[in-house]
Amino acid sequence: MTLGLLGTAAPSALADQTGSGQLRVTISPARSQANQLAASPSSNATCTINKISINRFSECEWVTIHVDVIKVIDGKPEIEGTVDFDVKHQMVLNAKSANWSEKFTVSKAKTTRAGAGVAADIAAASGGGTKATVRFSQGHILSSGPANGSVGYTTGPIAKKKINPKAKTHYTYTFTKAGYTPGTVSYDSAVYRCDNFFGTTTGCAIPEVPTGLALLEQPRINEGIRKLRSRGGHYGDPNGGKPLHWMINETQKRKNRGAVCPNTAPPDMKRAGRTSCDEYPFASTYEGGTHLPSNQREITWVNKQENNSQGGAITTWRRNFHVMDHDPFYVIV
């Protein structure tokens, strides 16, 4: 796919400008690769050309860029040379800090004729309360060899319960060569987000990557979810099911629970000491309550200790993986 040509005159406009020239830039932008389930903190995402590979806390983006060196000769735009190179980004977020770093490598360009001597400047901008600072040898001659750079990300203090807006990095390249109009091109990183929701751990994550909530230590709850899946319930099932989505809305949470959980346990459950209603999907999800058909939900009566244990496991999981409103996740049982 080719992006619009930025900062350059159209060839038709150049036709009357004999002797003028321009640098025309096209890019093969990275396409998002399948998300990798985050059941535990993962190693860095691996790179695939022209794709963005992501996990919960890292991204690898690899793009290819082409520059045409154009000159108007006898009223006709002609390509005098070309430049081809690629850029590989490795961004690593910090689950325990709102400051993080990114490294990138610009390959040695393959050039033809007038493509030699084309130089590049690289800029980066962020948002959501985060500032991006590029460290790169600006004016780098692309045909001279590979070059390394970095982007440092700093975020101002985040108050407790605060979730910063989602943001992404916007990279801009400016290409120059004496006697030619500069050319530019830009592209974006994956979306990231920083928060201090629990007031104990400020950090950042890539919210579109689903995480895995393990409930292996809650036997009755585990059993109830497995029975539902054996009957065809697939929401939250990491083995081919649709993800659940966390919800931060206490009023709707109470409504969801009230819609499926009776006020009192059945007599046999009371005799067994299982008086606490556990609903699945959880009331704190957008799929909770009666939002799904009855064959995609269930309730399980458990003792209060097990329900409290599940609550603690969920809080720890959310804090570690920075799971916020609308974030997708699966449940491992």
C-alpha positions in Angstrom: 0.0 0.0 0.0 1.3 3.5 -0.8 0.7 6.5 1.3 0.0 10.0 -0.1 3.0 11.9 -1.2 3.8 14.4 1.5 5.7 17.7 1.1 6.2 17.2 -2.6 4.8 18.8 -5.7 2.8 16.6 -8.1 4.7 15.7 -11.3 2.2 17.7 -13.4 3.0 20.8 -11.4 6.7 20.2 -12.0 6.3 19.9 -15.7 6.6 23.6 -16.3 9.6 24.0 -13.9 12.5 22.9 -16.1 15.5 22.1 -14.0 13.6 21.7 -10.8 13.6 18.6 -8.8 12.0 16.8 -5.9 12.3 13.8 -3.6 9.1 11.7 -3.9 8.6 9.2 -1.1 6.5 6.1 -0.8 6.3 3.6 2.0 5.1 0.1 2.7 3.4 0.7 6.0 3.4 -2.0 8.7 0.2 -4.0 9.1 -0.8 -5.2 12.5 0.1 -8.8 13.2 -2.0 -11.2 15.2 -2.0 -10.3 18.9 0.0 -12.5 21.2 -1.9 -13.6 24.3 -0.3 -12.2 27.4 -0.7 -14.7 30.2 2.6 -13.6 31.9 5.1 -10.8 31.2 6.5 -11.6 27.8 9.8 -11.2 26.0 10.1 -8.6 23.3 7.9 -8.9 20.3 9.8 -10.3 17.3 10.1 -8.5 13.9 8.5 -9.3 10.6 9.0 -7.1 7.6 6.1 -4.7 6.9 4.2 -5.8 10.1 3.7 -4.5 13.6 4.2 -7.4 16.0 3.0 -6.7 19.5 2.6 -8.2 22.9 1.3 -6.5 26.1 4.5 -4.6 26.8 6.4 -4.4 23.6 6.2 -3.7 19.8 8.4 -4.4 16.8 7.6 -2.4 13.7 9.5 -2.9 10.5 8.8 -0.6 7.5 10.3 -0.3 4.0 10.7 3.2 2.4 11.4 4.1 -1.2 12.5 7.5 -2.4 12.5 8.6 -6.1 14.9 11.4 -7.0 13.1 13.3 -9.7 14.2 16.1 -12.0 12.2 18.0 -14.7 14.1 17.7 -18.0 12.7 19.4 -21.1 9.4 19.8 -19.2 9.1 16.2 -18.3 9.6 14.7 -14.8 12.2 11.9 -14.9 13.5 9.7 -12.2 17.2 10.3 -11.9 17.8 7.8 -9.1 16.2 5.8 -6.3 16.8 5.1 -2.6 15.5 2.0 -0.8 15.9 1.2 2.8 14.1 -0.1 5.8 13.6 0.9 9.5 13.2 -1.5 12.3 11.7 -0.2 15.7 11.8 -2.1 19.0 9.7 -0.4 21.6 9.7 -1.8 25.2 7.1 -0.4 27.6 7.5 -0.5 31.3 4.8 -2.1 33.5 6.2 -0.3 36.5 7.0 3.1 35.1 5.4 5.6 32.7 8.9 6.3 31.2 10.3 3.8 28.7 12.5 3.6 25.6 12.6 2.5 22.0 15.5 1.6 19.7 15.5 1.8 15.9 17.8 0.9 13.2 18.0 2.5 9.7 19.5 0.1 7.2 22.1 1.1 4.7 20.2 2.2 1.6 20.4 0.6 -1.8 20.7 3.5 -4.3 20.8 4.0 -8.0 22.5 7.0 -9.7 21.3 10.3 -8.1 20.0 8.4 -5.1 23.4 8.6 -3.6 23.7 11.5 -1.1 20.1 11.7 0.0 20.0 12.5 3.7 17.3 11.8 6.3 16.1 13.6 9.5 13.8 11.6 11.8 11.3 13.1 14.3 8.8 11.5 16.7 5.8 12.8 18.6 3.6 11.2 21.2 0.4 12.1 23.1 -1.7 11.1 26.1 0.6 13.0 28.5 3.8 11.4 27.1 6.6 13.2 25.4 8.9 11.6 22.8 12.5 12.6 22.3 14.5 11.4 19.4 18.2 10.7 19.5 19.6 10.3 16.0 22.4 11.7 13.9 20.2 14.0 11.9 21.1 14.6 8.3 22.3 11.0 8.0 23.4 10.1 4.4 21.3 6.9 3.8 23.8 5.4 1.4 26.7 5.8 3.8 25.8 2.8 6.0 23.3 1.7 8.7 22.5 4.1 11.6 21.0 3.5 15.0 18.7 5.8 16.9 16.5 5.8 20.0 13.3 7.5 21.3 13.0 8.3 25.0 9.5 8.5 26.4 8.7 10.5 29.6 5.3 11.0 31.2 4.3 13.5 33.8 3.0 12.3 37.2 -0.2 10.4 37.1 -2.6 10.7 40.0 -4.2 7.7 41.7 -7.2 6.3 39.7 -6.1 8.2 36.7 -5.9 6.6 33.3 -4.1 8.6 30.6 -5.6 8.8 27.2 -4.5 6.3 24.6 -1.7 7.5 22.4 0.7 6.4 19.7 4.0 7.6 18.3 3.9 9.5 15.0 7.2 9.2 13.1 8.1 11.8 10.4 11.0 11.5 8.0 12.3 14.4 6.0 14.6 13.7 3.0 16.9 16.2 1.5 19.4 16.5 -1.3 21.0 19.7 -2.7 19.0 21.0 -5.7 15.9 19.0 -4.8 12.7 19.9 -3.0 12.6 17.9 0.3 10.3 14.9 0.6 8.5 13.6 3.7 6.7 10.6 4.9 5.2 9.5 8.2 3.6 6.5 9.9 2.5 5.5 13.4 3.3 3.0 16.1 0.8 0.7 17.8 -1.4 2.3 20.4 -0.3 2.4 24.1 -1.7 3.8 27.3 -0.3 4.7 30.8 -2.2 4.7 34.1 -1.9 4.7 37.9 -5.3 3.3 38.5 -4.5 1.4 41.7 -2.3 4.1 43.1 0.6 1.7 43.6 2.0 0.9 40.2 2.3 3.5 37.5 3.0 1.9 34.1 2.1 1.5 30.5 0.8 -1.3 28.2 -0.5 -1.9 24.7 -4.2 -2.2 25.5 -5.4 -4.1 22.4 -3.4 -7.2 23.3 -5.6 -9.6 25.3 -4.2 -10.9 28.6 -4.9 -14.2 30.3 -6.5 -14.3 33.8 -5.6 -17.6 35.5 -8.2 -19.0 37.9 -6.6 -22.3 38.6 -6.6 -21.8 42.4 -10.4 -21.4 42.7 -11.7 -25.0 42.3 -15.5 -24.4 42.3 -15.3 -21.4 40.0 -12.9 -23.2 37.8 -15.3 -26.2 37.6 -18.3 -23.9 36.8 -16.5 -22.2 33.9 -15.3 -25.6 32.5 -18.8 -27.0 32.6 -20.1 -23.9 30.7 -17.4 -24.4 28.0 -18.3 -28.1 27.7 -21.8 -27.0 26.8 -20.6 -24.6 24.2 -19.9 -21.4 26.1 -16.9 -19.8 24.4 -16.6 -16.3 25.7 -13.3 -15.8 27.4 -12.0 -19.2 26.2 -8.4 -18.8 25.0 -8.9 -21.9 22.8 -10.7 -20.3 20.0 -13.3 -18.3 21.9 -14.1 -14.6 21.8 -12.4 -12.4 24.5 -14.2 -10.7 27.3 -13.8 -7.0 27.9 -13.2 -5.4 31.3 -15.6 -2.7 32.4 -15.0 0.0 35.0 -18.5 1.0 36.0 -19.7 0.2 39.5 -23.3 1.0 38.8 -23.5 -1.3 35.8 -21.5 -3.9 37.6 -24.2 -4.1 40.3 -26.9 -4.2 37.7 -25.1 -7.1 35.9 -24.8 -9.1 39.1 -28.3 -8.4 40.2 -29.6 -9.6 36.8 -28.2 -13.1 37.2 -27.6 -13.8 40.9 -30.5 -14.6 43.2 -30.6 -12.9 46.6 -30.2 -16.2 48.5 -28.6 -19.5 47.7 -30.6 -22.7 47.1 -31.1 -24.8 50.3 -28.6 -27.5 49.1 -26.0 -24.9 48.5 -26.6 -23.3 52.0 -26.1 -26.7 53.6 -22.8 -27.1 51.7 -21.7 -23.6 52.9 -21.7 -22.3 49.3 -23.7 -19.1 49.8 -21.8 -16.8 47.5 -22.9 -16.4 43.9 -20.2 -16.3 41.3 -21.3 -15.2 37.9 -19.6 -15.8 34.5 -19.0 -13.7 32.5 -18.0 -11.5 35.4 -20.3 -8.6 36.3 -17.3 -6.3 35.7 -17.3 -7.1 32.0 -19.2 -5.7 29.0 -20.4 -9.3 28.5 -21.7 -9.6 32.1 -25.3 -9.8 33.4 -27.7 -10.7 30.6 -25.8 -9.2 27.8 -25.1 -12.6 26.4 -27.6 -15.4 25.7 -28.2 -17.9 28.5 -26.2 -20.6 26.8 -23.1 -18.3 27.1 -23.3 -17.6 30.8 -23.6 -19.4 34.1 -23.6 -18.9 37.9 -21.8 -21.1 40.4 -22.4 -21.1 44.2 -19.1 -21.1 46.1 -18.1 -20.3 49.7 -17.2 -16.7 50.4 -13.5 -17.5 50.9 -13.2 -18.7 47.3 -15.0 -15.7 45.9 -12.7 -13.4 47.9 -9.7 -15.3 46.6 -10.9 -14.8 43.1 -11.3 -11.1 43.8 -7.7 -10.9 45.0 -6.5 -12.8 41.9 -8.3 -10.4 39.6 -7.0 -7.3 41.3 -3.4 -8.6 41.1 -3.8 -9.5 37.4 -5.3 -6.1 36.6 -2.6 -4.3 38.4 0.2 -6.3 36.8 -1.1 -6.1 33.3 -2.7 -2.6 33.5 -6.1 -3.9 32.5 -8.5 -1.0 32.1 -11.9 -0.3 30.6 -12.7 -2.2 27.4 -9.4 -4.1 27.5 -9.8 -7.7 26.0 -8.9 -10.8 28.0 -9.3 -14.5 28.3 -9.9 -16.7 31.4 -7.6 -19.7 31.9 -9.1 -22.6 33.7 
